[in-house]
Amino acid sequence: MQLFVTTFCKKAPFVRLLLPWILGLLWQWHFPGMHGYQVFTAVLLCALLLGFRYLPLSRQYFLAPLQGLFLFVLVIQTASYVAWRNDVRNNAGWFGRNAPAPLQLVIDAPVQQRPYGFRTTARVVAQYTTQGWQPACGEVQLYAKPAASLHPGDRLVCTDSLQRIQNSGNPGAFDIAGYMAGQHIFHQVWLTPAHTWVVGRTPMPLWQRILAACRQYCVRTFQRYVPSPREAGLAEALLIGYKDDLDKLLVQDYTQAGVVHIIAISGMHLLLLYEALLWLLQALPEKRWSRAVKAALMLAVLWGFALLTGGAASVLRATLMYTFITVERLVVQRYTNRYNLLAASAFLLLCYQPRLLLDVGFQLSYLAVLSLMLFQRGIARLYVPNSRAGRFAWNMTTATLAAQVLTVPVSIYYFHQFPNFFLLANLVAIALSELAMYACILLLAVGWVPLLARATGYALYGLLYAMNTWVQWIGHLPYAVSNGLYLGGWEVALLYAGLLAVATWLLLQYRQAFRWALVCVAMVALLHVARLWQAGRQQLMVVYNIRRHTAIDLVQGRHVTFAGDTDLLQGGGLQQYLLPARLPLQITGQQNLAPAQLVSFAGHRLVIVNAPLPDIWPVKKCKTDYILLSHDPQVDIRQLLQHFDAGRFIFDASCSPAKIRKWKSDCEALTLRFFSVPEQGAFIQNF
């Protein structure tokens, strides 16, 4: 263990700093608010650490562990404060603090076209109050119909009612509220012509106009000289991360083949750009001034490319690391611990934007790089090819395998699938994508010469077509993807603890670490057995929050009975809503219930009302536990009470807001229990 501390901590100070920083961010998000005791604790810790300097050296040595603990807690407190300050909701000028009022907005992002209309984000600059227009801050997600005319920089006055961004509440559903909170967006609004006016235009900063012009030139060049729209959209995504023209079916093929990272701008793209810059700048003489010029040019190009691609987490990570490497090689001319470089880049990014820690791209990017550092060398030692081509192929293989080691658990946790032929797909796709990257750069360079641009465009089309054909063939092979995989949070944590123990054993020959890895695997197996035992005893009802649809799951043990709109069982609805909810329940069998108005389950009754009640009805009231109103039936709550003795009314997501408001008003007047699925999320009842 002493060897581990010496290798990974003393030689990598940012590794020691990163762990308490992450703990401080998590503490603030789970226990929000900056309370007085936190400030008092930070001041007290600083005073105690200052007091250590005045102790005799013998006492300082004896109390060194306590000093380290105080520093650890102080970093946690500092990270907690940074996370609190970074949250726009804690800003006194945040528009969400006041009652809904007219807002002045400035569109500060590209306007994206969607099937339903347009989508973009806007910055709040002012809010109307009793004192008139007052400065305000915050971001809003805007939606508009296709007829709207919106452009970046437009200044709007909006009186439409804002809606809080909320999750659907469906089990296993995507956390859209958390995702948007990471971008400091908590409200959304549908713009209507009657309540929206364009009152001016705010000029964009010069650097934004330059980036926008560069992005438009890239998109226009690819669309003009690449013959196929599908390959042109892929070229846009491959080089600058522009995904509006990307074919969705193609993205699905890349996901199933396990090479979707090629589309996302990542370290591979920065590596190719970095090597190209080194090759171009090698003509400069080896002088002190030339090294400074090289460093300045390389940093300018790298950061310009990062901004051009939108500044995704993986791009920022790679750009920061290559910034450190460039400064080390060309300016300082000394080398540091590579783990320290990785931790330093993560620390700086989390100082700038703490919520990046919750970003899936951020997690996968850092885990992939760390996995390469820990495992590639050990895998490469298993076989040493003799030929140059063999060494190249083996290096590609080991890099692909090593990158998967630490990314597999979190990928299964989020996406519940694993591409079985990822190695075969990557060996060809990565090589073709590297050639395509250079072809994209060449096309942009000769785009002003039509003859050369047309020839380069056809060559680029050939490379992309070959890559797409290969990926599609891999993705459609039998058993190409293992779906329905599930790992809980504790299982993921134990798997990572076991993998890090294996890395310690391999790198430092610390045998005790291998035993700890076996213990972690055994605990994961025990957790899985416990989940299966608990799943066999479960009984619950789930009414899903799916817009304009009725969907009910009745779970008995590991078997589910579905009642609702059968079109959800075809393709998208099943994959998007039902399967993510059923995976944690370990469902193995499914039965579809024929359309019915009365369902009996686990000793409880559910009446589904989706049409007007018949004229002829038994005199005696029907006792039921739940009445579910779906698809806007022409019924009245008082009319239902004449025929049913109900415990609770449920309004599902297929009903219109106007109907639900009327039913809620009647239930409140009659002091009846009710649940509105569109407003409160999915209804989940355990029996």
C-alpha positions, 0 to 999 in steps of 0.5 A, spaced: 500 500 500 505 504 501 508 503 494 501 505 491 501 511 495 508 513 493 506 512 485 499 515 485 499 520 490 506 523 492 508 523 484 501 526 482 498 531 487 492 533 483 490 525 484 490 527 492 486 533 490 481 531 485 478 526 490 475 530 496 473 535 490 469 530 487 466 528 494 465 536 496 461 537 489 456 530 491 455 533 498 453 540 495 448 536 491 445 531 496 445 536 501 444 543 498 445 550 501 450 554 504 449 554 511 453 558 516 456 552 520 460 550 513 463 557 513 464 557 520 468 550 519 472 553 513 474 558 517 476 554 523 480 549 519 484 554 516 486 557 523 488 550 525 492 549 519 495 555 520 496 554 527 500 547 525 506 552 523 507 554 530 508 547 533 515 544 534 517 539 529 516 533 533 509 535 534 508 537 527 510 530 525 506 526 530 500 530 528 501 530 520 495 525 519 491 530 523 493 535 518 492 531 512 485 530 515 483 537 516 486 539 509 481 533 506 475 536 509 477 544 507 478 541 500 471 538 501 468 545 504 471 549 498 468 544 493 461 545 496 462 552 496 464 552 488 458 548 487 453 552 490 456 559 487 455 555 480 448 554 481 444 560 478 438 559 482 443 561 488 444 568 484 439 574 487 438 576 480 435 569 477 428 570 474 425 564 477 425 567 484 420 572 482 413 570 480 412 569 472 412 575 469 414 578 462 421 577 460 426 580 455 430 574 452 436 574 447 437 568 443 444 565 444 445 559 441 443 556 434 436 555 432 435 547 431 430 545 426 426 539 429 419 535 426 415 539 431 418 546 429 424 550 432 428 549 438 434 553 441 436 557 448 435 564 450 439 568 455 434 572 460 436 579 460 431 583 464 424 581 467 418 586 468 416 587 475 412 593 479 418 597 478 419 596 471 424 592 467 429 590 472 436 586 470 435 578 471 439 572 469 438 565 467 437 561 461 430 558 458 429 553 453 425 555 447 420 552 442 417 555 436 412 552 431 415 552 424 412 558 421 416 562 427 422 566 424 428 566 429 435 567 429 441 568 434 442 574 437 434 576 436 432 580 442 425 578 444 419 580 449 415 574 451 409 573 455 408 566 454 407 562 461 414 558 462 413 551 465 418 548 469 422 542 466 420 536 470 422 528 469 416 524 466 417 520 473 417 513 469 422 508 472 428 508 469 427 514 464 432 519 462 433 524 467 432 530 463 431 535 468 438 533 471 441 534 464 438 541 463 440 543 470 447 541 468 446 547 463 443 551 468 436 551 464 430 549 469 424 552 465 422 552 458 416 555 454 412 554 447 413 561 443 406 563 440 406 569 435 400 573 440 405 573 446 412 574 443 415 580 439 422 581 436 424 588 439 431 588 437 438 584 435 444 584 440 450 583 436 454 577 437 461 577 440 466 577 434 469 570 436 462 567 436 461 570 429 468 568 427 466 561 430 459 561 426 462 563 420 467 557 420 461 552 422 457 555 416 463 554 411 464 547 413 457 545 413 456 548 406 462 545 403 461 538 406 454 539 403 456 541 396 462 537 395 460 530 398 455 527 393 450 523 398 447 527 404 448 521 409 455 521 408 455 529 408 452 529 415 457 524 417 462 528 415 459 534 419 459 530 425 466 527 424 470 533 424 466 539 427 461 535 431 455 538 427 449 533 428 443 536 426 444 533 419 446 526 422 442 520 419 438 517 426 438 510 423 446 511 422 447 513 429 443 506 431 448 502 427 454 505 430 451 504 437 450 497 435 456 496 432 460 499 438 463 505 434 459 511 436 465 514 439 467 515 432 461 520 431 462 524 438 468 528 438 473 526 442 481 525 444 482 521 437 480 527 433 484 531 438 490 526 437 490 526 429 490 534 429 495 534 434 500 530 430 498 533 424 500 540 427 507 537 429 508 535 422 506 541 419 511 545 425 517 541 424 520 545 419 521 551 424 528 551 427 529 548 434 530 555 437 527 557 444 523 562 440 521 557 435 518 553 441 514 558 444 511 560 437 510 552 436 506 552 443 502 558 441 500 556 434 498 549 437 494 552 443 490 557 438 488 551 433 487 546 439 482 551 443 479 554 436 477 547 434 474 545 441 470 552 441 468 550 434 465 543 436 461 546 441 466 544 447 463 537 449 466 534 455 470 529 452 473 535 447 475 539 453 478 534 457 483 532 451 484 539 449 486 540 456 491 534 456 494 536 450 495 543 452 499 540 458 503 536 454 504 542 449 507 546 455 511 541 458 514 539 451 515 546 448 516 551 454 518 547 460 521 541 457 520 537 463 515 531 463 510 529 469 506 524 471 501 522 466 496 520 472 497 527 474 495 530 467 489 527 467 487 529 474 489 536 473 485 536 467 479 533 471 480 538 476 480 544 472 474 542 468 470 541 475 472 548 478 469 551 471 463 547 471 462 542 477 456 539 474 460 536 468 461 530 473 454 528 472 455 528 464 455 521 461 460 524 456 465 526 461 465 520 465 466 515 459 471 520 456 476 520 463 474 512 464 476 511 457 483 514 458 484 512 465 483 505 462 488 505 457 493 508 462 492 502 467 491 496 462 493 497 455 501 496 457 499 489 461 495 487 455 500 489 450 505 484 453 501 478 452 504 478 445 509 481 441 508 481 433 515 481 429 512 485 423 511 492 423 503 491 420 502 486 426 505 491 431 500 496 428 494 491 428 496 489 435 496 496 438 489 497 435 487 491 438 490 492 445 487 500 445 480 498 443 480 492 449 483 496 454 479 502 453 473 498 454 475 495 461 473 501 465 467 504 460 463 497 460 460 498 467 458 505 466 455 504 459 451 498 462 449 502 467 446 508 463 444 504 456 443 497 458 446 494 452 453 491 450 456 491 443 459 484 442 463 485 436 466 492 438 473 489 437 472 487 430 468 493 428 473 498 431 479 495 427 476 497 421 472 503 423 477 507 426 482 506 421 477 509 416 475 514 420 482 517 421 483 517 413 476 520 413 478 526 418 484 528 414 480 528 407 475 532 411 481 537 413 483 537 406 476 538 403 476 544 407 483 547 405 481 546 397 474 548 398 475 554 394 478 550 388 472 547 385 475 542 381 480 539 387 474 540 392 470 535 387 475 530 387 476 530 394 469 530 396 468 524 392 474 521 395 471 522 402 465 520 400 468 513 398 471 513 405 465 514 409 461 509 404 466 504 406 466 505 413 458 506 413 457 499 410 462 496 414 459 498 421 452 497 418 454 489 416 457 489 423 451 492 427 446 487 423 449 481 424 446 476 429 447 477 436 451 483 435 448 487 441 446 484 448 440 488 450 437 488 457 443 488 461 442 491 468 447 494 473 445 497 480 449 503 483 452 499 488 454 493 483 457 499 479 461 501 485 463 494 487 466 493 480 470 499 479 473 497 486 475 490 483 477 493 477 482 498 480 484 493 485 486 488 479 490 494 476 494 495 482 495 488 482 498 488 475 502 495 475 505 494 482 505 486 483 501 487 490 498 480 491 493 483 496 489 487 491 487 481 487 484 478 493 480 484 494 478 484 487 475 477 488 471 480 494 468 485 490 466 480 485 463 476 490 459 482 493 456 483 486 454 476 485 451 476 492 447 483 490 445 480 484 442 474 487 438 478 493 435 482 487 433 476 484 430 474 490 426 480 491 424 481 484 420 474 485 416 477 491 414 484 488 407 486 486 406 493 484 402 497 479 405 502 474 401 507 470 406 510 465 407 518 464 407 517 456 404 523 452 397 521 449 398 514 451 395 509 456 400 504 459 399 500 465 404 495 468 401 490 473 407 486 476 407 479 479 414 477 481 418 477 475 412 477 470 408 483 467 401 484 465 401 490 460 394 493 459 393 500 455 395 502 448 398 496 444 402 501 439 407 502 445 409 495 444 412 496 437 419 498 437 420 505 439 415 505 445 417 499 448 424 501 447 424 508 450 419 507 456 417 500 458 424 496 457 428 501 462 422 501 467 422 493 467 430 492 467 430 493 474 424 489 476 428 483 473 422 481 468 422 475 464 415 474 462 410 478 459 402 478 457 398 483 454 391 484 457 385 484 452 382 491 452 378 491 458 374 496 463 375 492 470 382 489 472 383 485 478 390 484 481 393 482 487 387 483 491 385 490 488 381 492 483 382 497 477 376 500 473 379 503 466 374 509 464 375 511 456 368 512 454 362 515 456 358 510 461 352 506 458 345 508 460 343 501 463 347 500 470 346 496 476 343 499 481 348 497 486 355 501 486 361 497 484 366 498 489 373 499 486 380 501 489 382 505 483 378 509 477 383 510 471 380 516 466 384 515 459 383 518 452 378 524 455 372 520 456 366 524 456 364 523 464 363 527 470 366 525 477 359 526 480 356 521 475 362 516 476 360 517 484 353 514 483 356 508 480 362 507 483 365 507 490 372 509 489 378 509 493 382 514 488 382 517 481 388 517 476 388 521 470 393 518 465 397 522 460 392 521 454 388 526 457 388 533 455 390 538 460 383 542 460 379 535 462 384 534 468 383 541 471 376 540 471 376 533 474 381 536 479 377 541 481 371 536 482 375 532 486 378 537 491 371 540 492 368 533 494 375 531 498 376 525 493 383 522 493 386 523 486 393 523 482 395 526 475 400 523 472 402 528 467 403 533 473 406 528 478 409 523 474 408 516 473 403 512 478 407 507 482 403 503 487 406 497 491 402 492 494 
